[in-house]
């Protein structure tokens, strides 16, 4: 396997050094797909090329439905050019900002020249108006974005990581903004979901504030409208837990066997399964993102949770927003999902016990200053179970609680005007018309 990989790397480097385009150009064109939305509007004339498409989380479908023609650069072919790099350290700051005299930097120069030639052909072939990415720091997109600007194509980043949430999360985002200042931003514009993230990057990234926008989250427009309509269903006899891992919202350099939500993770998930056993007439749902899922999966298997008829377990592909709208009570920990659930006016039970009640963890907990004003906060495992059933029977949420929920949603997720699509559309037309 290693030998064949080395041979492939040598071949790819020969192709790149000699600017032989067809081995990559023709497969990319062949596998390039157009995003198809269910109710696509009449074409508005703009054609987009999306890098690393799986990272957009529904945005591409929204754009397609609004009349944009959206092509997806096939991910396997987008990333195969990584074989051109002789330096294998691709997940560190070194990859994004290599020293000028390093082999990695020299390889990057060759690769960017090659990608510029391929991208020019792709843009001419498909009449692409703008290249888009879902993240500022995706290694897979970094050089493609540079190539887009090198051939004078607009390159816009719709940055998907937008939550401020906690003290440590804000520190983390400031660090990311400073990293961007160090490596430089080669794109046309950056779009964040909320003003908080824009403010951080305005101050620390070195990018001209006129090129940084806070336009909301495209996938939230329809959800916000549905949360205020008949689509927001009640009396479904369904209670949903948005699963979390022991390492959720704790940075990898701090997480360990001695520091993490180990006990909280255990007690929340086992309590939820116990409720499913105690109340067979209610449907219980566990929704997970797939991140560090093996720990939770093992825990659930040990409790024979997968054998319970009234307990459903859904993964990353299941529509979280649909689940929220069709549940009676929701629960989760340090996730934007609880804020999404919050604006629907449904009960949200928040576990704040075990490690979450320890002062050493307070700076990692999202929305901590307003948790008790927004949600039903459980300070022990027993109270957690009691509150879930109590709120299942009585789902009223006060207007004061809704006020704080809306405030935190707009601060960390998206404005409630539900006009993000209009703002994104105006920006893309403005950029491509320059």
C-alpha positions in Angstrom: 0.0 0.0 0.0 2.8 2.4 1.0 4.7 1.6 -2.2 1.7 2.2 -4.5 1.0 5.5 -2.7 4.6 6.6 -3.2 4.3 5.8 -6.9 1.1 7.8 -7.2 2.7 10.7 -5.4 5.6 10.7 -7.9 3.2 10.5 -10.9 1.1 13.4 -9.6 4.2 15.5 -9.1 5.3 14.8 -12.7 1.9 15.8 -13.9 2.0 19.1 -11.9 5.6 20.0 -12.8 4.8 19.6 -16.5 1.4 21.3 -16.3 -0.3 18.2 -17.8 -3.9 19.2 -17.2 -6.1 16.4 -18.6 -5.5 13.7 -15.9 -7.3 16.0 -13.4 -9.4 18.3 -15.6 -11.4 15.6 -17.4 -12.3 13.5 -14.3 -13.3 16.7 -12.4 -15.6 17.8 -15.3 -17.1 14.3 -15.5 -17.8 14.0 -11.8 -18.9 17.6 -11.3 -22.5 17.6 -10.3 -25.1 20.3 -10.1 -27.0 20.8 -6.8 -30.7 20.1 -7.3 -33.3 21.7 -5.0 -36.8 20.4 -4.7 -38.6 23.6 -5.8 -36.0 25.4 -7.8 -36.8 28.9 -8.8 -36.2 30.3 -12.2 -32.5 30.8 -12.9 -31.2 34.2 -11.7 -28.2 33.9 -14.0 -25.4 33.4 -11.5 -23.4 30.2 -11.5 -21.4 29.1 -8.4 -18.7 26.5 -7.9 -18.7 25.0 -4.3 -15.5 23.6 -2.8 -15.7 20.9 -0.1 -19.4 20.8 -0.6 -20.4 18.6 2.4 -19.3 21.3 4.7 -22.1 23.7 3.7 -24.9 21.9 5.7 -27.8 22.7 3.5 -26.7 26.2 2.2 -26.1 24.9 -1.3 -29.7 23.6 -1.6 -31.0 26.9 -0.4 -29.0 28.8 -3.0 -30.0 26.3 -5.7 -33.7 26.7 -4.8 -33.4 30.5 -5.1 -32.3 30.3 -8.7 -28.5 30.0 -8.5 -26.9 27.3 -10.5 -24.5 25.6 -8.1 -21.8 23.1 -9.2 -19.9 20.9 -6.7 -16.2 20.3 -7.2 -15.9 16.5 -6.7 -14.2 16.2 -3.3 -12.0 13.2 -4.1 -10.6 14.9 -7.1 -10.3 18.2 -5.3 -8.1 16.6 -2.7 -6.0 14.3 -4.8 -3.7 17.1 -5.6 -2.6 16.9 -2.0 -0.2 14.2 -3.2 1.8 17.0 -4.7 3.0 18.0 -1.2 6.1 16.2 0.0 5.6 17.6 3.5 2.9 15.5 5.2 2.2 17.8 8.1 -1.1 19.1 6.7 -3.2 19.6 9.9 -1.1 22.3 11.6 -0.5 26.0 11.3 2.7 25.1 9.3 0.5 23.9 6.4 -1.4 27.2 6.2 1.7 29.3 6.7 4.9 27.6 5.7 8.3 29.4 5.8 9.4 30.8 2.5 12.5 28.6 2.4 10.6 25.4 3.2 10.0 22.5 0.8 6.3 22.8 1.6 6.2 26.5 0.4 8.0 25.6 -2.8 5.6 22.7 -3.5 2.7 25.1 -2.8 3.9 27.5 -5.5 4.0 24.7 -8.1 0.6 23.4 -7.0 -1.1 26.8 -7.1 0.2 27.4 -10.6 -1.2 24.1 -11.7 -4.6 24.7 -9.9 -4.9 28.1 -11.6 -4.6 26.5 -15.0 -7.2 23.8 -14.2 -9.6 26.2 -12.5 -9.5 28.6 -15.5 -10.6 25.8 -17.8 -13.3 24.7 -15.4 -14.6 28.3 -15.0 -14.7 28.7 -18.8 -16.3 25.4 -19.3 -19.2 25.9 -16.8 -19.3 29.7 -17.1 -18.6 30.0 -13.3 -19.2 33.4 -11.8 -17.9 32.8 -8.3 -16.1 30.2 -6.2 -17.4 29.6 -2.7 -16.1 27.7 0.4 -17.6 27.0 3.8 -14.5 27.6 5.9 -11.5 29.9 6.2 -9.2 27.2 7.5 -10.0 24.1 5.5 -6.8 22.7 4.2 -8.6 21.1 1.3 -9.9 24.5 0.0 -6.9 26.7 0.8 -5.0 26.5 -2.5 -8.1 26.3 -4.7 -9.2 29.6 -3.2 -5.8 31.2 -3.9 -6.0 29.9 -7.5 -9.5 31.5 -7.9 -8.2 34.9 -6.9 -5.0 34.4 -9.0 -7.2 34.1 -12.2 -9.4 37.0 -11.1 -12.4 35.0 -10.1 -14.4 36.1 -7.0 -13.8 33.8 -4.1 -16.2 34.1 -1.1 -16.0 32.2 2.1 -19.3 31.5 3.9 -17.7 30.6 7.2 -19.7 27.9 9.0 -18.1 28.1 12.5 -19.9 31.1 14.0 -20.8 30.5 17.7 -19.3 32.7 20.3 -21.0 30.9 23.2 -18.5 30.8 26.0 -15.5 32.6 27.3 -13.1 30.0 25.9 -14.9 29.8 22.6 -14.4 33.6 22.2 -10.7 33.2 23.0 -10.5 30.4 20.4 -12.2 32.6 17.8 -9.8 35.5 18.5 -6.9 33.1 18.0 -8.4 32.0 14.7 -8.7 35.7 13.6 -5.1 36.3 14.5 -4.0 33.2 12.6 -5.8 34.6 9.5 -3.9 37.8 9.9 -0.7 35.8 9.9 -1.4 33.7 6.9 -3.4 36.4 5.0 -6.8 36.2 3.4 -6.7 35.9 -0.4 -10.5 35.8 -1.0 -12.9 38.5 -2.0 -15.2 38.5 1.0 -16.0 36.6 4.3 -19.5 36.0 5.4 -20.3 35.2 9.0 -23.7 34.4 10.5 -23.7 36.9 13.3 -22.3 40.3 14.3 -20.3 38.8 17.2 -18.1 36.8 14.8 -17.8 39.8 12.4 -16.7 42.0 15.3 -13.9 39.6 16.3 -12.6 39.3 12.8 -13.0 43.0 12.2 -10.7 43.7 15.1 -8.1 40.9 14.9 -7.9 39.4 11.4 -6.3 42.2 9.5 -9.0 41.9 6.8 -10.6 45.1 5.6 -13.9 45.4 7.5 -15.6 46.3 4.2 -15.0 42.8 3.0 -16.4 41.1 6.2 -20.2 40.6 6.5 -22.7 39.3 9.0 -25.6 38.1 6.9 -27.2 35.3 9.0 -27.4 31.6 8.3 -29.0 30.6 5.0 -30.4 27.3 6.4 -32.2 29.2 9.2 -34.5 31.4 7.1 -37.0 28.7 6.4 -36.7 27.2 9.9 -37.4 30.6 11.5 -40.6 30.9 9.4 -41.7 27.4 10.2 -41.1 27.9 14.0 -43.7 30.6 13.8 -46.2 28.6 11.7 -48.4 25.5 11.8 -45.3 23.5 10.8 -44.2 23.9 14.5 -46.1 20.8 15.7 -47.0 19.8 19.2 -48.5 16.7 20.9 -46.3 14.3 18.9 -45.5 12.2 22.0 -41.8 12.7 21.2 -38.9 13.8 23.4 -35.5 14.5 21.8 -32.0 14.5 23.2 -29.3 16.2 21.1 -26.4 14.0 22.0 -22.9 15.3 23.0 -19.6 13.7 23.7 -17.4 13.9 26.8 -15.1 16.2 24.8 -17.8 18.6 23.5 -16.7 22.3 23.4 -13.5 21.5 25.2 -10.4 22.1 23.1 -8.3 19.1 22.4 -5.2 20.4 24.2 -7.2 20.6 27.4 -9.4 17.5 27.2 -8.2 14.4 29.0 -9.4 11.5 31.1 -9.4 13.8 34.0 -10.9 16.9 32.3 -14.1 16.5 30.3 -17.8 15.9 30.5 -17.3 12.2 31.4 -19.8 11.9 34.2 -22.3 14.3 32.7 -22.2 12.4 29.4 -22.8 9.1 31.2 -25.6 10.4 33.5 -27.5 12.3 30.8 -27.6 9.4 28.3 -28.3 6.7 30.8 -31.1 8.9 32.4 -32.6 9.4 28.9 -32.6 5.6 28.2 -34.1 5.0 31.7 -37.0 7.4 30.8 -37.6 5.5 27.5 -37.9 2.3 29.5 -40.2 3.9 32.1 -42.5 5.5 29.6 -43.0 3.1 26.6 -46.0 5.1 25.3 -43.6 8.1 24.5 -41.2 8.1 21.6 -37.7 9.1 22.7 -35.1 10.2 20.1 -31.3 10.5 20.4 -29.8 12.7 17.6 -26.0 12.7 17.2 -23.5 14.4 14.9 -21.2 11.4 14.4 -18.4 13.2 16.3 -16.8 10.9 18.9 -19.9 8.7 18.6 -18.2 5.5 19.5 -18.1 6.3 23.2 -21.9 7.1 23.3 -22.7 4.1 21.1 -20.9 1.7 23.4 -22.7 3.2 26.4 -26.1 2.8 24.7 -25.3 -0.8 23.7 -24.4 -1.7 27.2 -27.9 -0.5 28.2 -29.5 -2.4 25.3 -30.9 0.9 24.1 -30.9 -0.2 20.5 -33.5 -2.9 21.3 -36.1 -0.5 22.7 -39.0 0.0 20.3 -39.7 3.5 21.5 -36.1 4.8 21.3 -34.9 6.0 17.9 -31.3 6.9 17.3 -30.5 9.2 14.3 -27.1 10.2 12.9 -25.7 13.3 11.1 -27.9 12.9 8.0 -31.2 13.2 9.8 -32.8 16.7 9.6 -32.3 18.3 13.0 -34.7 21.1 12.3 -37.5 18.7 11.3 -36.9 16.8 14.5 -37.1 20.0 16.6 -40.4 21.1 15.0 -41.9 17.6 15.6 -40.8 17.2 19.2 -42.6 18.1 22.4 -39.6 18.5 24.7 -36.0 18.9 23.8 -32.8 18.6 25.7 -29.1 19.0 24.9 -25.9 20.5 26.2 -23.7 23.4 24.9 -25.0 23.3 21.3 -26.8 25.7 19.0 -29.5 23.0 18.7 -30.9 24.1 22.1 -31.1 27.7 20.8 -32.9 26.5 17.6 -35.2 24.5 19.8 -35.7 27.5 22.0 -37.1 29.9 19.4 -39.8 27.3 18.6 -41.4 28.1 22.0 -41.0 24.5 23.2 -39.7 23.3 26.6 -35.9 22.8 26.7 -34.4 21.0 29.6 -30.7 21.8 30.2 -28.4 19.5 32.3 -26.2 21.5 34.6 -24.9 18.9 37.0 -21.9 16.6 37.4 -18.9 18.4 35.8 -21.2 21.2 34.5 -21.7 22.4 38.1 -18.0 22.5 38.8 -16.5 26.0 38.7 -13.5 24.7 36.8 -15.7 24.1 33.7 -17.8 27.3 33.9 -15.9 29.1 31.1 -16.6 26.2 28.7 -20.4 26.2 29.1 -22.3 27.9 26.3 -24.8 30.7 27.1 -24.1 30.3 30.8 -25.2 33.8 31.9 -28.7 33.2 30.5 -29.3 29.5 30.8 -31.7 29.6 33.8 -33.6 32.5 32.1 -34.1 30.6 28.9 -34.5 26.9 29.8 -35.5 24.5 32.6 -32.1 23.9 34.3 -31.6 20.5 36.0 -29.1 20.6 38.8 -29.1 16.8 39.4 -29.7 13.6 37.5 -33.0 13.0 39.3 -34.3 16.5 38.7 -33.3 16.1 35.0 -35.6 13.1 34.6 -38.4 14.8 36.6 -38.2 18.0 34.6 -38.3 16.2 31.2 -41.6 14.5 32.1 -43.0 17.5 33.9 -42.4 19.7 30.8 -43.8 16.9 28.6 -47.1 17.3 30.5 -47.0 21.1 30.7 -45.2 22.8 27.8 -45.9 26.4 28.5 -42.9 28.8 28.1 -43.0 32.3 29.4 -42.6 35.4 27.2 -39.7 36.5 29.3 -37.9 33.2 28.6 -38.7 33.7 24.9 -37.1 37.1 25.0 -33.8 35.7 26.3 -34.0 32.8 23.8 -34.4 35.2 20.9 -31.5 37.4 22.1 -29.1 34.4 22.5 -30.2 33.0 19.1 -29.4 36.2 17.3 -26.1 36.6 19.2 -24.9 33.1 18.4 -26.8 31.8 15.4 -28.6 34.2 13.1 -30.9 37.2 13.0 -34.6 36.5 13.3 -35.6 38.6 10.3 -35.3 35.4 8.1 -33.9 37.5 5.2 -30.5 36.0 4.9 -31.1 34.6 1.4 -31.9 38.1 0.2 -28.7 39.5 1.7 -26.5 36.7 0.3 -28.0 37.1 -3.1 -27.4 40.9 -3.1 -23.8 40.4 -2.0 -23.1 37.8 -4.7 -24.6 39.9 -7.4 -22.6 42.9 -6.2 -19.3 41.0 -6.0 -19.7 39.3 -9.4 -20.7 42.6 -11.1 -17.5 44.4 -10.1 
